[in-house]
Each structure stands twice: as structure tokens, then as C-alpha cells.
Amino acid sequence: MPLNRSDLKKFREAGLNGATWFTTSQVQMQKPYWDANHGRFIYDRHLPTGNTVLGLNWTQGRGIFCLLAAFELTGKPGYLESAIRAAEYIKILQIYDCPDNPRRQFAIREEVPQSRRSAPRDATEAALGLLFLYRVTREPDYLRRAVDYATWLERNVWNKSKWPIGVVSLVDENHSTTEYSFQTAHAALFYYLFLATKKKAYLQRVRHLADEGIRRYMHADGSIRTAQYDPHHTLPGGEVLNDDGYMASVLCAYQAFGDKKYLDVVLSHSQWLRIAIRPPLPMLSALPCMSTVMVELSAITGDPVHRDWAVKMLQKHVLPLQVKGKDPKTAGAFRGEDEPVEYYGPKTAKKTDFITTRVTAYATLACLKLVGIVGPYYGSVGWNRKVRKVHKLTVS
């Protein structure tokens, strides 16, 4: 069923409030406080104490997704200015001073300029943020950096089985690395690089990643399963609840090649979600993450069943997690920490004692997709949609 006017208003407000939180909680260097974290978003905040952990490379990329979606919807320059500010922090993380060291040159460091490692799954999301900024602004430096990062991926990230590894040490060539399972948005990066550059070589990587990921992790019942367990992606038995962009990558393969086998995989996963998922779930990021894919799937197929499921989940289980009030550091963010709470607060803390970028970004994008901004942010469509004209901005 089409959303009524009241529902559209509710989702629009929730999505824009989530995007606004990225602007109001963003760190800025303002006299007399000279802060090198300028442009950085927060990772999470423990609400009872205010204890705050600043974000890392994927936090920046995912915040940019939300801000660009909000800018496309409203045309308000503040969203775009904040996204550009966030990209400046990504630029600081990307290495350009090691031309004789291919292990380092063009890498995007994980957390801070001093980080000694790069997790490609995370850095790829940062690179996508830059690439999407190129789409909106046509600033060539964003595209150059995304292309350079892809070069680094090709040099360093494929192990003997041709699947992306999890962590690359930027200082120790003998550092052992592990496979990073299903958690890959790399196919999306190569797909959008193809759209930006028209270089067909990128499509070879899109196909390989989609096919190999399906072979490794998709099961006949439509579920995604992995031998790895981490509390913000999988259940102890290996069932993946927060796919972190994997289904969006498979949809990118469908858009790239028109091969129905890729669409069938996502349709099968949708059926599994609608049958097997019974909230509440042990990870609060799962439902908003699932919903971003389900909304887009309805946009692609014209079948509302996927979107209707997402609407039901968002209304009942996700929107109640959004923080209300006037505190600019918290208002608009969504509650939910899926990692062990003792990392960021007392062991006695509840998951809902925290606001996080992880839940906020998924929820924000799901809401904005429902009101018309479908992809390319955590999606596979929309790259060629006409973008708003960018007027001269003053970004500090």
C-alpha cells in the first residue's frame, strides 16, 4: 500500500532529524579550541554519562551518505557543507606520501592519522563517501581519491582465494590477515567507479565479488551465513542480521549486468527476512539495515511487499529509538550499541543507553529512501538521477 501523507511526513521528519544530528554533533575546530578532529563525527555516546567515542573512517563515509540524501531531498546547503567537512577528515586519513611503498600509498587509515592499519571493508565506505560527493559536486579530487583507493585495494586486499582480507597492516608486511567474510561493500565501490569513469575493467571486479560472495555465504533458504561471529553483524550460529551493505552490492551487480540471478538472490533474502525475522532482535542495527535494502528492492521490482515489511519494522521497532529533545548533541540520533557495552561505558549499561552512528545512519537512510531518496546511498540506483545545483559554499 502507498504511504499516506501522515506516514510520509513522519518518515521525512525522522530521516531529516537523523541527518541533522550529523551536522550538530560534528566536531569543528573553532577558536580558541584548535582541534585536529575537525569534521569528524562521533561513533557513539553513552547518554547517562556523556562519554563520547569519536568516529573512524566508515563513520565519516556513512555520515556523508545521510547528509547527501538529506541535501538531495531539501536542497539545504548545511547538509552538503557538513558532508564536505566530513570528507576533509577522510582526506587526512588517506596516505599520499609513500609513492615507493604500495602497501601504504593511497590507503585510508582506520581511525586517526596515526593509525597503523586499514580495514578495507571500513575504508571502502569512506571511499564511497568521497565518490558520492563527486557525484553531487563534480569536484575531481573526490573522484581521484576514490580511484586511487581502488588501486590500493587491487594491490593489497585480495588473498590467495581472491576474496578481500580483513585488515592490512600499514607497517608490517608479515602481519597475518584474516578473511572478512560477507562484510563487503567493495562491489558497490567498483560499480560506482564504473559509472563515474566508464572504465569497464571495474565491472570485472563487480562480477567476481558478487559471484564469490554468493557462493561463500548465501544459503538455499535465502539467509546469509558465515563461520565468523561478531555481535554487531551475526548471531553466534553464524546467521547474518546486519549485512553491512552486502545485499546492496549484489543489487549493484544486477544493475551492472541485468542478470536476474543477482536479483533472485536478493528476493530470496527478502523472503527469508519476512519469514524468519521476529523482533526484538539482539542487535539494534539489524532492522534499519535490512530496511534500507527492502525499500530499494520495492523500488526496483515494483512489488510493495518488501517496502511494506520495512515500514512495519521501522514504525514499530526503529522510530521509537530516536532521541527527542533540543540537545543538539543527541537529538535526532538513534539508540543502540551492538558491540560489548563495556568497550564504551559501564558493564551494567544497556544497549539503549548509547546513541551510535551505526544505527542512526541505517535508520536515517531507510526513512529518506521511503520518501524518495532511493540510492545510491546503501543502494544500487540513483547515480544518474539529476542532482541539485550546488551553489557556492563556504565550508570551514
C-alpha positions as CSV (number, residue, x, y, z in Angstrom):
1,M,0.0,0.0,0.0
2,P,1.2,3.5,-0.7
3,L,2.3,5.5,2.3
4,N,-0.3,8.1,3.4
5,R,0.5,11.7,3.9
6,S,0.9,11.3,7.7
7,D,3.3,8.4,7.3
8,L,5.4,10.2,4.7
9,K,5.6,13.2,7.0
10,K,6.7,11.1,9.9
11,F,9.4,9.3,8.0
12,R,10.6,12.5,6.4
13,E,10.9,14.2,9.8
14,A,12.7,11.2,11.3
15,G,15.1,11.0,8.4
16,L,15.9,14.7,8.4
17,N,16.3,14.8,12.1
18,G,18.8,11.9,11.8
19,A,20.8,13.7,9.1
20,T,20.7,17.0,11.2
21,W,22.3,15.1,14.1
22,F,25.3,14.5,12.0
23,T,25.7,18.3,11.4
24,T,25.1,19.3,15.1
25,S,27.3,16.6,16.6
26,Q,30.2,17.0,14.1
27,V,33.5,18.2,15.7
28,Q,34.6,21.6,14.4
29,M,37.8,23.5,15.0
30,Q,36.6,26.8,16.4
31,K,38.7,29.4,18.1
32,P,40.1,29.2,20.7
33,Y,39.9,25.4,20.6
34,W,42.3,24.1,17.9
35,D,41.0,20.6,17.4
36,A,42.6,18.3,14.7
37,N,39.4,16.3,14.7
38,H,37.7,19.0,12.7
39,G,35.0,17.4,10.5
40,R,34.9,14.2,12.5
41,F,31.6,12.6,13.5
42,I,31.1,10.6,16.7
43,Y,31.0,6.9,16.9
44,D,28.9,6.6,20.0
45,R,27.8,8.4,23.1
46,H,26.8,6.9,26.4
47,L,23.7,9.0,27.3
48,P,23.8,8.8,31.1
49,T,27.4,10.0,31.4
50,G,28.0,11.8,28.1
51,N,31.1,9.7,27.5
52,T,31.8,10.0,23.8
53,V,33.9,8.0,21.4
54,L,34.8,9.8,18.1
55,G,34.3,8.1,14.8
56,L,36.6,6.4,12.3
57,N,36.8,6.2,8.5
58,W,33.5,4.3,7.9
59,T,31.7,6.7,10.3
60,Q,32.7,9.6,8.0
61,G,31.5,7.8,4.9
62,R,28.2,6.7,6.3
63,G,27.5,10.2,7.7
64,I,28.2,11.6,4.2
65,F,25.6,9.2,2.8
66,C,22.9,10.5,5.1
67,L,23.9,14.2,4.6
68,L,23.8,13.9,0.8
69,A,20.4,12.2,0.9
70,A,19.1,15.0,3.1
71,F,20.6,17.6,0.8
72,E,19.0,16.0,-2.3
73,L,15.7,16.0,-0.5
74,T,15.7,19.5,0.8
75,G,18.4,21.5,-1.0
76,K,19.6,22.9,2.3
77,P,23.3,23.8,1.9
78,G,24.1,23.0,5.6
79,Y,23.8,19.3,4.9
80,L,26.2,19.5,1.9
81,E,28.6,21.7,3.9
82,S,28.8,19.2,6.7
83,A,29.4,16.4,4.2
84,I,32.3,18.3,2.7
85,R,33.7,18.9,6.1
86,A,33.5,15.2,6.9
87,A,35.4,14.4,3.7
88,E,38.2,16.7,4.8
89,Y,38.8,14.3,7.7
90,I,38.9,11.3,5.2
91,K,41.4,13.2,3.2
92,I,43.6,13.4,6.3
93,L,43.4,9.7,6.7
94,Q,44.4,8.9,3.1
95,I,48.1,8.3,2.5
96,Y,49.8,10.2,-0.4
97,D,53.4,10.5,0.9
98,C,54.7,6.9,0.3
99,P,55.0,6.5,-3.5
100,D,57.6,3.8,-3.1
101,N,55.5,1.8,-0.7
102,P,52.5,0.3,-2.4
103,R,51.3,-1.2,0.9
104,R,50.8,2.3,2.2
105,Q,50.3,4.6,-0.8
106,F,46.6,5.5,-1.3
107,A,45.4,3.6,1.8
108,I,42.8,5.1,4.0
109,R,43.8,4.7,7.7
110,E,41.3,3.2,10.0
111,E,40.7,5.7,12.8
112,V,43.2,8.6,13.0
113,P,46.2,9.9,11.0
114,Q,48.4,7.8,13.3
115,S,46.6,4.5,12.7
116,R,48.9,1.7,11.7
117,R,46.3,-0.4,9.9
118,S,43.5,-0.2,7.4
119,A,40.4,-2.4,7.5
120,P,39.4,-2.4,3.8
121,R,35.7,-3.0,4.5
122,D,35.6,0.2,6.5
123,A,37.8,2.2,4.3
124,T,35.7,1.3,1.3
125,E,32.8,3.0,2.9
126,A,34.9,6.2,3.3
127,A,35.9,6.0,-0.4
128,L,32.2,5.6,-1.3
129,G,31.5,8.8,0.6
130,L,34.1,10.6,-1.5
131,L,32.7,9.1,-4.7
132,F,29.2,10.2,-3.9
133,L,30.4,13.7,-3.1
134,Y,32.0,13.7,-6.6
135,R,28.5,12.8,-8.0
136,V,27.0,15.8,-6.3
137,T,29.7,18.4,-6.6
138,R,31.7,17.2,-9.6
139,E,34.9,18.1,-7.7
140,P,37.5,16.0,-9.4
141,D,39.6,15.5,-6.3
142,Y,37.0,13.3,-4.8
143,L,37.0,11.0,-7.8
144,R,40.7,10.9,-8.0
145,R,40.9,9.8,-4.3
146,A,38.3,7.1,-4.8
147,V,40.2,5.8,-7.9
148,D,43.5,5.8,-6.0
149,Y,41.9,3.9,-3.1
150,A,40.6,1.3,-5.6
151,T,44.2,1.0,-6.9
152,W,45.3,0.3,-3.3
153,L,42.6,-2.3,-2.9
154,E,43.8,-4.1,-6.1
155,R,47.4,-4.1,-4.8
156,N,46.8,-5.2,-1.2
157,V,43.4,-6.7,-0.4
158,W,42.9,-9.9,-2.4
159,N,44.2,-13.0,-0.7
160,K,45.0,-16.3,-2.5
161,S,41.3,-17.2,-2.8
162,K,40.7,-13.8,-4.4
163,W,38.5,-12.6,-1.5
164,P,39.0,-9.4,0.4
165,I,41.0,-9.7,3.6
166,G,40.0,-8.0,6.8
167,V,42.9,-6.0,8.0
168,V,46.1,-4.7,6.3
169,S,49.0,-3.7,8.4
170,L,50.5,-0.4,7.1
171,V,53.8,-1.1,8.8
172,D,54.4,-4.9,8.9
173,E,54.5,-6.7,5.6
174,N,54.5,-10.0,7.5
175,H,51.4,-9.2,9.5
176,S,48.9,-12.0,9.2
177,T,45.5,-11.0,8.0
178,T,42.1,-12.8,8.1
179,E,39.2,-13.1,5.7
180,Y,36.5,-10.6,6.4
181,S,33.6,-12.8,5.5
182,F,30.4,-11.4,3.9
183,Q,31.1,-7.8,5.1
184,T,32.0,-6.2,1.8
185,A,30.7,-3.2,0.0
186,H,33.6,-3.4,-2.5
187,A,31.3,-4.5,-5.4
188,A,29.4,-1.3,-4.9
189,L,32.5,0.8,-5.0
190,F,33.7,-0.8,-8.3
191,Y,30.2,-0.4,-9.8
192,Y,30.0,3.3,-9.0
193,L,33.6,3.8,-10.2
194,F,32.5,2.3,-13.5
195,L,29.6,4.7,-13.7
196,A,31.9,7.6,-12.8
197,T,34.7,6.7,-15.2
198,K,33.1,4.4,-17.8
199,K,36.1,2.0,-17.4
200,K,34.8,-1.5,-18.0
201,A,37.7,-3.1,-16.1
202,Y,35.9,-2.2,-12.9
203,L,32.9,-4.4,-13.9
204,Q,35.1,-7.5,-13.8
205,R,35.6,-7.0,-10.1
206,V,31.9,-6.3,-9.5
207,R,31.0,-9.7,-11.1
208,H,33.7,-11.6,-9.3
209,L,32.8,-10.2,-5.9
210,A,29.1,-10.8,-6.4
211,D,29.6,-14.4,-7.6
212,E,32.2,-15.3,-5.0
213,G,30.2,-13.8,-2.2
214,I,27.0,-15.7,-3.2
215,R,29.0,-18.9,-3.4
216,R,30.5,-18.5,0.0
217,Y,27.7,-17.0,2.1
218,M,24.3,-17.4,0.6
219,H,22.2,-20.4,1.6
220,A,19.3,-22.0,-0.1
221,D,16.8,-20.6,2.3
222,G,17.8,-17.0,1.5
223,S,19.8,-16.4,4.6
224,I,23.4,-15.1,4.8
225,R,25.6,-17.3,7.0
226,T,29.3,-17.1,8.0
227,A,31.6,-19.0,10.3
228,Q,32.6,-15.8,11.9
229,Y,30.8,-14.2,14.8
230,D,30.8,-10.6,15.9
231,P,28.0,-9.1,17.9
232,H,27.1,-6.3,15.6
233,H,26.7,-8.4,12.5
234,T,26.0,-12.0,13.3
235,L,24.3,-14.4,15.7
236,P,26.5,-17.0,17.4
237,G,25.3,-19.6,14.9
238,G,26.6,-17.5,12.0
239,E,23.3,-16.0,10.8
240,V,24.0,-12.6,9.4
241,L,21.5,-9.9,10.6
242,N,23.4,-6.7,9.8
243,D,24.7,-7.3,6.3
244,D,26.6,-4.0,6.2
245,G,25.9,-3.3,2.5
246,Y,26.3,-6.8,1.2
247,M,22.8,-7.1,-0.4
248,A,23.3,-3.6,-1.8
249,S,26.4,-4.8,-3.5
250,V,24.6,-7.8,-5.0
251,L,21.9,-5.4,-6.3
252,C,24.8,-3.4,-7.9
253,A,25.8,-6.5,-9.8
254,Y,22.2,-6.8,-11.0
255,Q,22.2,-3.2,-12.2
256,A,25.5,-3.7,-13.9
257,F,24.7,-6.8,-15.8
258,G,21.0,-7.2,-15.8
259,D,21.5,-10.8,-14.8
260,K,18.4,-12.0,-13.0
261,K,20.4,-14.4,-10.8
262,Y,21.5,-11.5,-8.7
263,L,18.0,-10.1,-8.3
264,D,16.8,-13.6,-7.4
265,V,19.4,-13.8,-4.6
266,V,18.1,-10.6,-3.0
267,L,14.5,-11.6,-3.5
268,S,15.3,-14.9,-1.7
269,H,16.9,-13.0,1.1
270,S,13.8,-10.8,1.4
271,Q,11.6,-13.8,1.7
272,W,13.8,-15.2,4.4
273,L,13.7,-11.9,6.3
274,R,9.9,-11.7,6.1
275,I,9.6,-15.3,7.4
276,A,12.4,-15.7,9.8
277,I,12.8,-12.3,11.5
278,R,10.9,-11.9,14.6
279,P,11.8,-8.8,16.7
280,P,13.0,-7.8,19.1
281,L,16.5,-8.8,17.8
282,P,19.7,-9.0,19.8
283,M,21.3,-6.3,17.6
284,L,19.5,-3.0,17.2
285,S,21.3,-2.1,13.9
286,A,19.8,-5.1,12.1
287,L,16.3,-3.9,11.3
288,P,17.2,-0.5,10.0
289,C,20.0,-2.1,7.9
290,M,17.6,-4.6,6.5
291,S,15.0,-1.9,5.8
292,T,17.4,0.1,3.5
293,V,17.6,-2.9,1.2
294,M,13.9,-3.8,1.4
295,V,12.8,-0.3,0.4
296,E,15.2,-0.2,-2.6
297,L,14.1,-3.7,-3.6
298,S,10.5,-2.5,-3.9
299,A,11.7,0.5,-6.0
300,I,13.5,-1.9,-8.4
301,T,10.8,-4.6,-8.7
302,G,7.6,-2.5,-8.2
303,D,6.4,-5.1,-5.7
304,P,5.4,-3.2,-2.4
305,V,5.7,-6.3,-0.2
306,H,9.4,-5.6,0.6
307,R,8.8,-1.9,1.4
308,D,5.7,-2.7,3.5
309,W,7.7,-5.1,5.7
310,A,10.3,-2.3,6.2
311,V,7.6,0.2,7.0
312,K,6.2,-2.1,9.7
313,M,9.6,-2.8,11.2
314,L,10.6,0.9,11.2
315,Q,7.4,2.1,12.7
316,K,7.2,-0.4,15.5
317,H,10.8,-1.1,16.4
318,V,13.1,1.6,15.0
319,L,11.5,5.0,15.2
320,P,11.0,4.6,19.0
321,L,14.8,4.5,19.3
322,Q,15.2,8.1,18.0
323,V,16.2,10.6,20.7
324,K,13.8,13.6,21.0
325,G,14.5,17.0,22.6
326,K,16.6,20.0,21.9
327,D,20.1,18.9,22.8
328,P,22.0,19.2,19.5
329,K,24.5,16.6,20.6
330,T,21.8,13.9,20.9
331,A,18.6,15.0,19.2
332,G,17.8,13.0,16.1
333,A,20.2,10.2,16.8
334,F,19.0,6.6,17.2
335,R,19.8,4.5,20.3
336,G,21.6,1.1,20.1
337,E,25.1,-0.2,20.7
338,D,25.6,-3.7,19.4
339,E,29.2,-4.1,20.4
340,P,30.0,-5.1,24.0
341,V,28.9,-2.2,26.2
342,E,32.0,-2.3,28.4
343,Y,34.0,-1.0,25.4
344,Y,32.3,2.4,25.7
345,G,30.6,2.5,29.1
346,P,30.0,0.6,32.3
347,K,29.4,-3.2,32.1
348,T,25.9,-2.5,33.6
349,A,24.9,-0.3,30.7
350,K,22.0,-1.2,28.4
351,K,22.3,-1.2,24.6
352,T,19.8,1.6,24.5
353,D,21.9,3.8,26.8
354,F,24.0,4.7,23.7
355,I,23.4,6.6,20.5
356,T,25.5,5.3,17.6
357,T,26.3,6.2,14.1
358,R,25.7,2.6,13.1
359,V,22.0,2.6,14.0
360,T,21.5,6.3,13.2
361,A,22.8,6.0,9.6
362,Y,20.8,2.9,8.7
363,A,17.6,4.3,10.2
364,T,18.1,7.7,8.6
365,L,18.7,6.3,5.1
366,A,15.8,3.9,5.4
367,C,13.5,6.8,6.2
368,L,14.8,9.0,3.5
369,K,14.5,6.2,1.0
370,L,10.9,5.8,1.9
371,V,10.2,9.4,1.0
372,G,12.0,9.4,-2.3
373,I,15.8,9.3,-2.0
374,V,16.4,5.7,-3.2
375,G,20.1,5.1,-3.6
376,P,22.9,5.3,-4.4
377,Y,23.5,5.5,-0.6
378,Y,23.5,1.9,0.6
379,G,21.8,1.1,-2.7
380,S,22.3,0.4,-6.4
381,V,20.1,3.0,-8.2
382,G,20.1,6.8,-8.4
383,W,23.6,7.6,-9.7
384,N,22.2,9.2,-12.9
385,R,19.4,11.0,-11.2
386,K,19.6,14.7,-11.7
387,V,21.3,16.3,-8.7
388,R,20.6,19.7,-7.2
389,K,22.7,22.6,-8.4
390,V,25.5,23.3,-6.0
391,H,25.8,27.0,-5.3
392,K,29.0,28.5,-3.9
393,L,29.5,27.1,-0.5
394,T,31.5,28.5,2.4
395,V,32.9,25.5,4.3
396,S,35.2,26.0,7.2
